[in-house]
Each structure stands twice: as C-alpha cells, then as structure tokens.
C-alpha cells in the first residue's frame, strides 16, 4: 500500500506538470487570437432632428476624412492618406435623405455611411489618427448644419489585428459611435407654417357656403414638398407647391406646414368681391383683388373675410324717393289746408 508521503509527492508532481502546460499554452493562444476587435462595421451616422409636421428634406450631407495631427505624448501618429475611406473608395462621401409619406409624426431620422480601413496603408503597428467632419455647411434652407468634428483613431497591433476608437474633437470624450446631428425644427424657428383662414360676416352672409381658393408656394429649395392640413386633418400629402385648389367655409382654415425662410406664397380667392360680398384680407405681405402674396419669415396667418350686410341697395332707395316726397308734400299741404279752413270759420 502506497504511503501517504509518496501519494502527496505524486499529487504535487501532477499539479506542477499541469501548471507548466497551462503556461506553455498561453503564448500559443495569444499568437492565434487577435488582440483588436476588428474594424468591420465601422461607420458614421447622420441624425436629422425635424418638425413632426414636415417631410424629411430631399438632400444629401457631405463629409470628408483627413489625417489628424500626431500626438507623440500618447504615441499617436498622423494617419496615412487614404488609410480610411468611404464605401466609394474616396475620402469624401455623403449620406442622402429623401421624403416619404411616413415622415409625418416623426421627430428625427438617422442614416449611416460605412467606412473602410485599408489595412495595406498601415505598415507598422501603432495608433493612427483621422478627423471626420461634415463639409456641407449650407445648401437646404431651414437646416442648421453640424460643425462637429470626430476623431477616429485606428489601432494596428503587433499581431496584425485592428481596432478603432472615436472621440469628440471639442471635448476629447470617448464616443461609442460617431453621430453628426443637424436640426430642421419648427420650435426653433427653422421652418414655419402658413395658415389661410376664412370668415363670413353680415346678416346676409352664407356661413355654410364653400368658397374656392387657389394656393401656390414658390420654394427656396429644389425638391421641397409640404404637408397640408385642413382644420387639423390631412388635406394634401407631399405637395410640391404648385397651384392647388381648396375650398373653405366660414370658420375653416388650411395650413401649409414646414415652409423655409424665403419661401413665397400666392393665395387667390376665386370669387372675391362677388355675389354681393365685400372681401378683405389681413396679414398678407400684399393684397389686391382677392390675391394675397408674401414671403415667409415666421408663422403667418392670412385671413380672408367676406362681408354681406342687409343694407338696401341705393337703386331701391332712389326708386321710392320721389313717391316718398310726394306723400310728405301731400300731408303737409293737407294739414295746411285744414288749418286755414279751421281759422277761417272762426
């Protein structure tokens, strides 16, 4: 029977052998497992915060990638030119947006652009820096464009694997993703609404009559479309601003949502000052003969009032005037005659 001392020696040998095998295995695992998590799925994002009652603009946002400045203290080198590109193989790219009926009710939309790391551009292990920024700073009236810059550091490790990190250029904060945000909001005065309202007054005014109008918008942006409501309900979707026929009765209104600064409007009531009505227009840039025109600078309410009162026409008054005079004259003469007879008898 094995003594206790011999048993303990054998167990110690087994433990030591296992530990040696584990230590020897570590370098093998390190050699076959990449250090970096990779650069697949690398992308930037564009978020457009928008007015819920406007369509997403038909426009594109442009970006560019340039080598960043070296930072020797942190062992960061300037990235080689062309080391990171967009999917088109260029250091410039774009993210496109387009309008759709489903845009109404949304407060934002996000789209992405894929980036490619050209591994052959990185000869040695190291940290390589790039700067990504939006190059389009204007183009679609009403949009406030992003002035943000994102830092992209590409890591190449000694085992040939890659990894990356995003940072905010202004604050230096590490980012989980690179998102550029633009705004196209009503609350911030970037887009406006145009409301056309109808009121009928007077004892002879017909409150239930539908009055016909034509409305047109001359957009300051190519390809802009609008959402139109009547009394708060959808009336026209994805309207391009060309002349549209609408009708309104007293107390009703039509609103064109999401107009940009410098959009201009023309509104015409088809039967203004007709059928005994007197038509007046308020809050228009200019008005004449039932037509209002102006340029959008803020929310605008152009109001049309048709008045029809019960005052008799002048023609009727003139027709009865001679007879009225004759009646009055006869009364006066009769009164005078009777008075003379009365005093004559006395």
C-alpha positions as CSV (number, residue, x, y, z in Angstrom):
1,X,0.0,0.0,0.0
2,X,1.3,3.5,-1.0
3,X,2.4,5.6,1.9
4,X,0.9,9.0,2.5
5,X,4.2,10.8,1.8
6,X,4.6,9.1,-1.6
7,X,1.0,9.9,-2.5
8,X,1.5,13.6,-1.7
9,X,4.7,13.7,-3.8
10,X,2.8,12.3,-6.8
11,X,0.0,14.8,-6.5
12,X,2.4,17.7,-6.3
13,X,4.1,16.4,-9.5
14,X,0.7,16.3,-11.3
15,X,-0.2,19.9,-10.2
16,X,3.2,21.2,-11.3
17,X,3.0,19.5,-14.7
18,X,-0.5,20.9,-15.3
19,X,0.6,24.4,-14.4
20,X,3.6,24.2,-16.8
21,X,1.3,23.0,-19.6
22,X,-1.0,26.0,-19.0
23,X,1.8,28.5,-19.0
24,X,3.2,27.0,-22.3
25,X,-0.3,27.2,-23.9
26,X,-0.7,30.9,-23.2
27,X,1.7,32.2,-25.9
28,X,0.1,29.8,-28.4
29,X,-3.4,31.2,-27.7
30,X,-2.1,34.8,-27.9
31,X,-0.5,34.1,-31.3
32,X,-3.7,32.8,-32.8
33,X,-6.3,35.2,-31.2
34,X,-6.4,38.8,-32.5
35,X,-5.9,41.5,-29.9
36,X,-8.1,44.0,-31.7
37,X,-11.9,43.6,-32.1
38,X,-11.6,44.5,-35.7
39,X,-12.9,47.3,-37.9
40,X,-15.8,45.5,-39.6
41,X,-19.0,47.6,-39.3
42,X,-17.1,50.9,-38.9
43,X,-19.5,53.8,-39.8
44,X,-20.6,57.3,-39.1
45,X,-24.2,58.4,-38.7
46,X,-26.2,61.5,-39.5
47,X,-29.3,62.3,-37.4
48,X,-31.7,64.9,-38.6
49,X,-34.0,66.3,-35.9
50,X,-37.1,67.5,-37.6
51,X,-40.5,69.1,-37.2
52,X,-43.1,66.4,-36.9
53,X,-45.4,68.1,-39.4
54,X,-42.7,68.4,-42.1
55,X,-41.2,65.9,-44.5
56,X,-37.6,65.0,-44.5
57,X,-35.8,67.2,-46.9
58,X,-34.6,65.7,-50.2
59,X,-31.0,66.5,-49.8
60,X,-27.5,65.0,-49.1
61,X,-25.0,65.7,-46.4
62,X,-21.3,65.6,-47.4
63,X,-18.4,64.5,-45.3
64,X,-14.6,64.3,-45.6
65,X,-11.9,62.3,-43.8
66,X,-8.4,63.9,-43.4
67,X,-5.3,62.7,-41.5
68,X,-5.3,64.1,-38.0
69,X,-2.4,65.7,-36.1
70,X,0.2,63.5,-34.4
71,X,0.2,63.3,-30.6
72,X,3.7,62.0,-29.6
73,X,2.9,62.1,-25.9
74,X,0.2,59.5,-26.4
75,X,2.1,57.6,-29.1
76,X,-0.4,58.7,-31.8
77,X,0.7,59.2,-35.4
78,X,-1.0,61.1,-38.2
79,X,-2.9,58.6,-40.3
80,X,-1.6,57.8,-43.8
81,X,-3.6,59.5,-46.6
82,X,-6.3,57.2,-47.9
83,X,-6.0,54.8,-44.9
84,X,-9.7,55.2,-44.1
85,X,-12.2,55.9,-46.9
86,X,-16.0,55.8,-47.5
87,X,-17.6,52.9,-49.3
88,X,-16.9,54.6,-52.7
89,X,-13.1,54.3,-52.0
90,X,-12.8,58.1,-51.6
91,X,-12.0,60.2,-48.6
92,X,-15.2,62.2,-49.3
93,X,-18.7,60.8,-49.1
94,X,-22.3,61.7,-48.5
95,X,-25.4,60.5,-46.7
96,X,-28.6,61.0,-48.6
97,X,-32.1,61.7,-47.2
98,X,-35.4,61.7,-49.0
99,X,-39.0,62.5,-48.1
100,X,-41.7,59.9,-47.7
101,X,-45.4,59.9,-46.5
102,X,-44.3,58.1,-43.3
103,X,-42.2,61.2,-42.3
104,X,-45.2,62.9,-40.7
105,X,-45.2,62.4,-37.0
106,X,-41.5,61.6,-36.8
107,X,-39.2,63.9,-34.8
108,X,-35.9,62.5,-36.2
109,X,-34.3,60.3,-38.8
110,X,-30.9,58.6,-38.8
111,X,-28.9,57.2,-41.7
112,X,-25.4,55.8,-41.8
113,X,-22.3,55.7,-44.1
114,X,-19.9,52.8,-44.0
115,X,-16.2,53.4,-43.6
116,X,-13.4,51.1,-44.9
117,X,-10.0,50.7,-43.3
118,X,-7.4,50.0,-46.0
119,X,-5.1,47.7,-44.0
120,X,-2.3,47.8,-46.5
121,X,-1.9,51.5,-45.8
122,X,-0.6,50.7,-42.2
123,X,2.8,49.2,-42.5
124,X,3.8,49.2,-38.8
125,X,1.9,48.6,-35.5
126,X,0.7,51.9,-34.0
127,X,-2.1,54.3,-33.4
128,X,-3.1,56.4,-36.4
129,X,-5.4,59.4,-36.2
130,X,-8.0,60.8,-38.6
131,X,-10.5,63.7,-38.4
132,X,-14.0,63.4,-39.9
133,X,-16.2,66.4,-40.4
134,X,-19.3,67.5,-42.3
135,X,-18.2,69.5,-45.3
136,X,-21.6,70.8,-46.3
137,X,-22.4,73.8,-44.1
138,X,-25.4,75.1,-46.2
139,X,-27.5,74.1,-49.1
140,X,-31.0,73.4,-47.9
141,X,-32.8,76.4,-46.5
142,X,-34.0,75.8,-42.9
143,X,-31.5,73.2,-41.9
144,X,-28.9,74.1,-39.3
145,X,-25.7,72.1,-40.3
146,X,-23.4,70.4,-37.9
147,X,-20.0,72.0,-37.2
148,X,-18.9,69.0,-35.2
149,X,-15.6,67.1,-35.8
150,X,-15.0,63.5,-34.8
151,X,-11.6,62.0,-34.1
152,X,-11.1,58.4,-35.4
153,X,-8.0,56.5,-34.1
154,X,-7.1,53.3,-35.9
155,X,-5.1,50.8,-33.8
156,X,-2.8,48.3,-35.6
157,X,-1.4,45.7,-33.2
158,X,1.7,43.6,-33.4
159,X,-0.3,40.5,-34.3
160,X,-1.7,42.3,-37.4
161,X,-5.2,42.8,-35.9
162,X,-7.0,46.2,-36.0
163,X,-9.3,48.2,-33.7
164,X,-10.7,51.7,-33.5
165,X,-11.8,54.4,-31.2
166,X,-14.0,57.5,-31.7
167,X,-13.5,60.8,-29.8
168,X,-15.2,64.2,-29.7
169,X,-12.8,66.7,-31.2
170,X,-14.0,69.5,-29.0
171,X,-14.1,67.8,-25.6
172,X,-11.9,64.8,-26.1
173,X,-14.6,62.5,-24.7
174,X,-14.6,58.9,-26.0
175,X,-17.7,58.1,-28.1
176,X,-19.4,54.8,-28.7
177,X,-20.3,56.0,-32.2
178,X,-19.8,59.0,-34.4
179,X,-23.1,60.8,-34.9
180,X,-23.4,64.2,-36.6
181,X,-26.7,66.0,-35.7
182,X,-28.5,68.6,-37.8
183,X,-31.7,70.3,-37.0
184,X,-34.8,71.2,-39.0
185,X,-37.3,72.3,-36.3
186,X,-40.4,74.5,-36.1
187,X,-39.9,75.3,-32.4
188,X,-36.5,76.8,-33.1
189,X,-37.8,78.9,-36.0
190,X,-36.0,77.0,-38.7
191,X,-39.3,76.2,-40.5
192,X,-42.6,77.9,-40.4
193,X,-46.3,77.4,-41.0
194,X,-48.6,79.3,-43.3
195,X,-52.3,79.3,-42.3
196,X,-55.1,80.6,-44.5
197,X,-58.4,81.2,-42.7
198,X,-61.9,82.1,-43.9
199,X,-64.6,84.2,-42.1
200,X,-68.0,85.2,-43.3
201,X,-69.9,88.1,-41.6
202,X,-73.1,90.1,-42.1
203,X,-76.8,89.3,-41.9
204,X,-76.9,88.1,-45.5
205,X,-73.6,86.1,-45.3
206,X,-73.9,82.4,-46.0
207,X,-72.0,80.6,-43.3
208,X,-72.2,77.2,-44.9
209,X,-71.0,78.2,-48.4
210,X,-67.7,76.7,-49.6
211,X,-65.5,79.5,-51.0
212,X,-63.0,78.4,-53.6
213,X,-59.3,79.3,-53.4
214,X,-56.0,78.6,-55.2
215,X,-52.8,78.4,-53.2
216,X,-49.2,78.1,-54.6
217,X,-45.8,78.1,-52.9
218,X,-42.6,79.1,-54.6
219,X,-39.9,77.1,-52.7
220,X,-36.4,78.4,-52.0
221,X,-35.3,74.7,-52.1
222,X,-35.2,72.4,-55.0
223,X,-37.4,69.3,-54.5
224,X,-39.1,70.6,-51.3
225,X,-42.5,69.1,-50.5
226,X,-45.1,70.1,-48.0
227,X,-47.7,68.7,-45.7
228,X,-51.1,70.4,-45.8
229,X,-53.9,70.1,-43.3
230,X,-57.5,71.5,-43.3
231,X,-59.0,72.0,-39.8
232,X,-56.2,69.9,-38.4
233,X,-56.8,66.9,-40.7
234,X,-54.6,65.8,-43.6
235,X,-55.6,67.5,-46.8
236,X,-52.6,67.1,-49.2
237,X,-49.6,64.9,-48.8
238,X,-46.1,65.6,-50.4
239,X,-47.4,68.7,-52.1
240,X,-44.7,70.2,-54.4
241,X,-46.2,73.8,-54.0
242,X,-47.8,74.0,-57.5
243,X,-51.2,75.7,-57.6
244,X,-53.7,73.7,-55.6
245,X,-57.5,74.2,-55.4
246,X,-59.1,74.2,-52.0
247,X,-62.4,75.3,-50.5
248,X,-63.3,76.7,-47.1
249,X,-66.4,77.9,-45.4
250,X,-66.7,80.3,-42.5
251,X,-64.6,79.2,-39.5
252,X,-62.3,76.9,-41.5
253,X,-58.6,77.1,-42.2
254,X,-55.9,75.4,-44.2
255,X,-52.3,75.2,-43.0
256,X,-49.1,74.5,-45.1
257,X,-46.5,73.1,-42.7
258,X,-42.7,73.3,-42.8
259,X,-42.0,76.2,-45.1
260,X,-38.5,77.5,-45.1
261,X,-37.3,81.1,-44.9
262,X,-37.6,82.8,-48.3
263,X,-40.4,80.5,-49.5
264,X,-43.0,82.8,-51.0
265,X,-46.8,82.3,-51.4
266,X,-49.7,83.4,-53.6
267,X,-53.3,82.9,-52.4
268,X,-56.3,83.8,-54.5
269,X,-60.0,83.7,-53.6
270,X,-61.6,82.8,-56.9
271,X,-64.8,84.8,-56.3
272,X,-63.6,87.7,-54.2
273,X,-65.9,90.7,-54.1
274,X,-68.6,88.8,-56.0
275,X,-72.2,87.9,-55.3
276,X,-72.7,90.9,-53.0
277,X,-69.8,90.1,-50.7
278,X,-67.0,92.5,-49.8
279,X,-63.7,90.7,-49.4
280,X,-60.9,91.9,-47.1
281,X,-57.5,90.3,-46.5
282,X,-55.4,90.7,-43.3
283,X,-51.8,89.8,-42.5
284,X,-50.7,89.4,-46.2
285,X,-47.4,90.8,-47.5
286,X,-49.6,92.5,-50.1
287,X,-53.2,92.0,-51.3
288,X,-55.3,93.1,-54.3
289,X,-58.5,91.9,-55.9
290,X,-58.7,88.8,-53.7
291,X,-55.0,87.8,-54.1
292,X,-52.5,87.8,-51.2
293,X,-48.8,87.4,-51.7
294,X,-45.7,87.4,-49.5
295,X,-42.5,85.8,-48.3
296,X,-42.3,83.5,-45.2
297,X,-40.2,84.9,-42.3
298,X,-42.3,83.5,-39.4
299,X,-45.5,81.6,-38.8
300,X,-48.2,83.6,-40.8
301,X,-52.0,83.6,-40.7
302,X,-53.5,85.2,-43.8
303,X,-57.2,85.7,-43.0
304,X,-59.9,86.3,-45.6
305,X,-63.2,87.9,-44.6
306,X,-66.3,88.1,-46.8
307,X,-69.0,90.5,-45.5
308,X,-72.5,90.7,-46.8
309,X,-74.9,93.0,-44.9
310,X,-78.7,93.8,-45.2
311,X,-78.3,97.5,-46.2
312,X,-80.8,98.1,-49.1
313,X,-79.1,98.9,-52.4
314,X,-79.1,102.5,-53.5
315,X,-81.2,101.8,-56.6
316,X,-84.2,100.8,-54.5
317,X,-83.9,104.0,-52.3
318,X,-83.7,106.2,-55.4
319,X,-86.8,104.4,-56.9
320,X,-89.1,105.1,-54.0
321,X,-87.7,108.6,-53.1
322,X,-90.0,110.6,-55.4
323,X,-93.1,108.9,-54.1
324,X,-92.0,109.4,-50.5
325,X,-91.5,113.1,-51.2
326,X,-95.0,113.3,-52.8
327,X,-96.6,111.7,-49.8
328,X,-94.9,114.0,-47.4
329,X,-95.8,117.0,-49.5
330,X,-99.4,116.0,-49.7
331,X,-99.6,115.5,-46.0
332,X,-98.1,119.0,-45.4
333,X,-100.4,120.7,-47.9
334,X,-103.5,118.8,-46.5
335,X,-102.5,119.8,-42.9
336,X,-102.1,123.5,-44.0
337,X,-105.5,123.5,-45.9
338,X,-107.4,122.1,-42.9
339,X,-105.7,124.6,-40.6
340,X,-106.7,127.5,-42.9
341,X,-110.4,126.3,-43.0
342,X,-110.4,126.0,-39.3
343,X,-109.3,129.5,-38.6
344,X,-111.5,130.9,-41.5
345,X,-114.6,129.5,-39.8
346,X,-113.7,131.3,-36.6
